[in-house]
Amino acid sequence: MTFNPAGDALADSMPHADDQPHRRHRGIDGWRAIAAGFVVFSHAINFRFTVPPGAAMHLVQRVSGPLAQIGVQLFFVISGFIITSLMLREQGKRGRISIAAFYARRFCRILPPLLAYFGAVGLLSAAGALTLPAASFASAATFTCNIGFVDCDWWVAHTWSLAVEEQFYLAWPLLIALAAPRWRVPLLIAALIGCTIGISMNPHVFHSNYTSFGCIAAGALYALSPAVRQACQRATATPLWLAAIALLVLGPLTRLEVVAIVALPFLVTYIIFAGNALRWVRAILEWRVLQIIGAGSYSLYLWQQLFLAPPAHYPTGPFPIALLPLVVLLSVFLVERPFIRLGRHLSRRFEGTPG
């Protein structure tokens, strides 16, 4: 599944987040951790481990089933918000948006950890520790797993979300750079309406592109529109926020399933930003453990797929789950952080900024 998970987890300030445009948004990092946790928990319960029989565990399985999808949609809203916020900040600071600088940052943020994962999967496949069809690998490597040309195998199936992200990165930065400011919000509203219609026509499609792009558009709209931010702030209240959580998580188990699915981009956006505005929720999001997990959420998202497959997928036996934290740390410190620094350096070069 980006998460993106590949929003700028280690670096970026959040304009409009708390009217503190030059501070890192700790609440967003907390949401990244929760999103990644949903994916890990759902995959562990529903695929990797055998769940003991019983009504209680059956309920846990039913509740955890949609959590991976919800986790990825949390990432999509965050990604739409962050990318749009950063471009607006750059435009406000320099009077323009450098598309080359944007792609330099994205390239260095997303591709190096992904290529490290692909390299490991390729080596393990060559060694017979797992089996990865060439067509699946090709689809993942070309960011087309969300299109359906190929049924991407488990080991790269989570790259469907990265495909959504990359397709978003191809279109939205160009639109926001080239379109007149007055057209940006109407374009996003039109995209949200179109995505909502698409979801309504077939609400039970798993990994729906309409839902995914709708979530990205909702996050971008929150960044662009003061009216949307103000409306969200006015609607911020603990009872309403808890009701939104209940509808999002428990709705798929009730007669409200279709309502929860169709409203998902709006629900997730409200939950994230209203939650950030609630002091008690923000205190949880800023918990040190969540901050650490959130900072490594992209690598966690990539590598959990290797350790949480159904046992039958491992020809020589499952990989020890205890290795997952070690692999994530290695990915963060040896791959993510050095290339993020390189991306910033290249970005400054393209922007013509010293240093």
C-alpha positions in Angstrom: 0.0 0.0 0.0 1.7 5.4 0.2 0.8 4.9 2.9 1.9 8.2 0.7 2.9 7.1 3.0 5.5 9.1 1.3 4.5 12.5 2.3 7.5 14.4 3.5 7.5 12.6 6.9 10.9 13.9 8.0 10.9 17.4 6.9 8.1 19.6 5.9 6.4 22.5 7.5 2.6 22.6 7.3 1.2 26.0 6.1 -2.4 26.5 7.3 -2.1 23.6 9.7 -2.2 25.6 12.9 -1.5 29.1 11.6 2.2 28.3 12.3 3.6 28.0 8.8 7.2 27.3 9.7 6.8 24.6 12.3 6.7 20.9 11.6 3.3 19.5 12.1 3.6 16.9 14.9 -0.1 16.1 14.6 0.3 14.9 11.0 3.2 12.7 12.0 0.9 11.1 14.6 -1.7 10.4 12.0 1.0 8.8 9.8 1.8 6.5 12.6 -1.9 5.6 13.1 -2.3 5.0 9.4 0.8 2.7 9.3 -0.5 0.9 12.4 -3.8 0.2 10.8 -2.1 -1.4 7.8 0.2 -3.5 10.0 -2.6 -4.6 12.4 -5.0 -5.5 9.5 -2.4 -7.5 7.6 -1.2 -9.3 10.8 -4.7 -10.3 11.9 -6.1 -11.2 8.5 -3.1 -12.7 6.7 0.0 -13.4 8.7 -1.2 -15.1 11.9 -3.9 -17.7 12.6 -6.6 -16.2 14.8 -8.1 -18.4 17.5 -11.7 -19.3 16.9 -14.4 -17.5 18.9 -17.0 -14.8 18.5 -14.6 -12.1 20.0 -11.8 -12.8 17.6 -14.2 -13.0 14.7 -15.4 -9.5 15.5 -11.7 -8.3 15.7 -11.1 -9.7 12.3 -14.2 -8.0 10.9 -13.3 -4.7 12.4 -9.7 -5.0 11.3 -10.4 -5.9 7.8 -11.2 -2.4 6.5 -8.4 -0.8 8.6 -5.7 -1.3 6.0 -7.8 0.5 3.4 -8.6 3.3 5.9 -4.9 3.6 6.8 -4.0 4.2 3.1 -6.8 6.7 2.7 -5.4 8.6 5.7 -2.1 8.8 3.9 -3.8 10.0 0.7 -5.5 12.9 2.5 -2.2 13.8 4.2 -0.3 13.7 1.0 -2.8 15.9 -0.9 -2.6 18.4 2.0 1.2 18.4 2.3 2.0 18.6 -1.4 -0.4 21.4 -2.0 0.7 23.3 1.2 4.3 23.1 0.2 3.6 24.4 -3.3 1.6 27.3 -1.9 4.3 28.1 0.5 6.9 28.1 -2.3 4.7 30.3 -4.5 4.1 32.7 -1.6 7.8 32.9 -0.8 9.3 33.0 -4.4 6.3 34.1 -6.5 6.4 30.9 -8.5 6.4 27.1 -8.3 9.5 25.2 -9.5 8.2 22.0 -11.0 11.8 20.7 -11.4 12.5 21.3 -7.7 9.2 19.6 -6.8 10.1 16.5 -8.8 13.6 16.4 -7.4 12.2 16.2 -3.9 9.7 13.6 -4.8 12.1 11.5 -6.7 14.6 11.4 -3.8 11.8 10.9 -1.3 9.9 8.0 -2.9 12.2 6.1 -5.3 15.3 5.2 -3.2 13.4 3.3 -0.4 11.2 1.7 -3.0 14.2 0.6 -5.1 15.8 -0.9 -2.0 12.6 -2.9 -1.3 12.5 -4.0 -4.9 16.1 -5.1 -4.8 15.5 -7.2 -1.6 12.4 -8.8 -3.1 14.3 -9.6 -6.3 17.2 -11.2 -4.4 14.8 -13.2 -2.3 12.9 -14.4 -5.3 16.1 -15.4 -7.0 17.1 -17.3 -3.9 13.7 -19.2 -3.8 12.6 -17.6 -0.5 9.5 -16.2 -2.3 7.9 -16.2 -5.8 7.3 -13.0 -7.6 5.8 -13.2 -11.2 7.7 -11.0 -13.6 4.4 -9.3 -14.8 3.6 -8.3 -11.2 7.1 -6.9 -10.7 6.9 -4.9 -14.0 3.5 -3.5 -13.1 4.8 -2.4 -9.7 7.9 -0.9 -11.2 5.9 1.2 -13.7 3.4 2.3 -11.1 0.4 0.7 -12.7 -0.8 -1.7 -10.0 -3.9 0.4 -9.4 -5.0 0.2 -13.0 -5.8 -3.5 -13.2 -3.7 -4.5 -16.2 -2.0 -7.1 -14.0 -3.2 -8.7 -10.7 -0.1 -7.6 -8.7 1.2 -10.4 -6.5 1.2 -10.0 -2.7 4.9 -8.9 -2.5 4.3 -5.8 -4.6 0.5 -5.5 -4.2 0.9 -2.5 -1.8 2.5 -0.5 -4.6 -1.1 0.2 -5.9 -1.1 3.2 -3.5 2.3 4.4 -4.7 0.9 4.2 -8.2 -2.0 6.5 -7.2 0.5 8.9 -5.6 2.7 9.0 -8.7 -0.2 9.6 -11.0 -1.3 12.4 -8.7 2.2 13.9 -8.8 2.2 13.9 -12.6 -1.0 16.0 -12.8 -1.6 18.1 -9.8 1.7 20.1 -9.6 1.4 21.1 -13.2 -2.3 22.1 -12.7 -1.5 24.2 -9.6 1.5 25.8 -11.3 -0.3 26.6 -14.6 -3.9 27.2 -13.6 -5.0 30.7 -12.5 -5.4 30.7 -8.7 -9.2 31.4 -9.0 -9.6 28.0 -10.8 -7.8 25.8 -8.3 -10.6 25.4 -5.8 -13.3 24.9 -8.5 -11.1 22.2 -10.2 -10.7 20.4 -6.9 -14.4 20.6 -6.1 -15.2 19.2 -9.6 -12.7 16.4 -9.0 -14.3 15.6 -5.6 -17.8 15.6 -7.2 -16.6 13.3 -10.0 -14.9 10.9 -7.5 -18.0 10.8 -5.3 -20.2 9.9 -8.2 -17.7 7.2 -9.2 -17.7 5.8 -5.6 -21.5 5.9 -5.5 -21.8 3.9 -8.7 -19.7 1.0 -7.3 -19.2 1.5 -3.6 -17.9 -2.0 -2.9 -14.7 -1.9 -5.0 -11.7 -2.6 -2.9 -8.8 -0.2 -3.5 -11.1 2.1 -5.5 -9.2 4.7 -7.5 -12.2 7.0 -7.1 -11.9 6.8 -3.3 -8.1 7.3 -3.4 -8.1 10.3 -5.7 -11.0 11.7 -3.8 -9.0 11.6 -0.6 -6.1 13.3 -2.2 -8.3 16.0 -3.7 -10.0 16.5 -0.2 -6.6 17.0 1.4 -5.5 19.4 -1.3 -8.8 21.3 -1.0 -8.3 21.7 2.8 -4.9 23.2 2.1 -6.2 25.6 -0.6 -9.5 26.8 0.8 -9.7 29.0 3.9 -13.5 28.4 3.8 -13.1 24.7 4.1 -10.7 25.1 7.0 -13.0 27.4 8.8 -16.0 25.1 8.3 -14.0 22.2 9.7 -12.9 24.3 12.7 -16.5 25.4 13.3 -17.6 21.7 13.3 -14.9 20.6 15.6 -16.4 19.0 18.7 -15.5 15.8 20.6 -19.0 14.2 20.2 -19.1 14.8 16.4 -15.5 13.7 16.0 -16.1 10.5 17.8 -19.2 9.9 15.7 -17.2 10.3 12.6 -14.6 7.8 13.9 -17.4 5.3 14.6 -18.9 5.7 11.2 -15.6 5.3 9.5 -14.4 2.2 11.4 -17.7 0.5 12.3 -19.8 1.7 9.4 -18.6 -1.2 7.1 -20.1 -3.6 9.6 -23.6 -2.0 9.6 -26.3 -0.9 7.3 -24.5 2.4 7.0 -21.7 0.7 5.0 -22.5 2.5 1.7 -22.8 5.9 3.5 -19.4 5.3 5.1 -17.8 4.3 1.8 -19.2 7.2 -0.2 -18.4 9.8 2.5 -14.9 8.4 3.2 -12.8 11.2 1.6 -14.8 13.8 3.7 -14.8 11.7 6.8 -11.1 11.1 6.8 -10.4 14.8 6.1 -12.6 15.9 9.0 -11.2 13.3 11.3 -7.6 14.3 10.6 -7.9 18.1 10.9 -10.7 18.3 13.5 -8.7 15.8 15.5 -5.6 18.0 15.3 -7.8 20.9 16.7 -9.0 18.9 19.7 -6.5 19.3 22.5 -6.9 15.8 24.0 -6.5 14.2 20.5 -3.5 16.3 19.7 -1.9 15.2 23.0 -2.2 11.6 21.8 -0.9 12.3 18.3 2.2 14.0 19.8 3.0 11.0 21.9 6.7 10.3 21.4 6.2 6.7 20.2 3.7 7.8 17.6 6.1 10.5 16.4 8.9 8.0 16.0 6.6 5.6 14.1 5.3 8.4 12.0 8.8 9.5 10.9 9.5 6.0 9.6 6.0 5.3 8.3 7.0 5.1 4.6 9.6 2.4 5.2 7.3 0.6 7.6 4.6 0.6 4.9 7.0 -0.8 2.3 8.6 -3.5 4.4 5.7 -4.8 6.4 4.5 -6.5 3.2 7.5 -8.8 3.3 6.9 -9.9 6.8 3.1 -10.1 7.0 2.2 -12.3 4.0 0.0 -15.4 4.5 2.3 -18.3 5.7 1.6 -20.3 2.5 3.3 -17.5 0.5 6.7 -18.4 1.9 8.2 -21.4 0.1 10.8 -21.9 2.8 8.9 -20.5 5.8 7.9 -17.0 7.0 10.6 -14.4 7.7 11.0 -13.6 11.4 8.7 -10.8 12.3 11.2 -9.5 14.8 13.4 -8.4 11.9 10.8 -5.9 10.7 11.8 -3.0 13.1 15.5 -3.5 12.3 14.8 -3.4 8.5 12.7 -0.3 8.9 15.4 1.5 10.9 18.0 0.6 8.3 15.8 1.9 5.6 15.1 5.1 7.4 18.7 5.9 8.4 20.7 4.4 5.4 18.3 5.2 2.6 15.5 7.7 3.4 17.3 10.4 5.3 20.4 10.6 3.1 18.3 10.9 0.0 15.9 13.4 1.5 18.9 15.6 2.2 20.0 15.1 -1.4 16.5 16.0 -2.6 16.6 19.2 -0.6 20.0 20.1 -2.1 18.8 19.4 -5.6 15.6 21.4 -5.0 17.7 24.4 -3.9 19.8 24.1 -7.0 16.7 24.1 -9.2 15.2 27.0 -7.3 18.4 29.0 -7.6 18.8 29.2 -3.8 22.3 29.2 -2.3 23.3 26.2 -0.2 
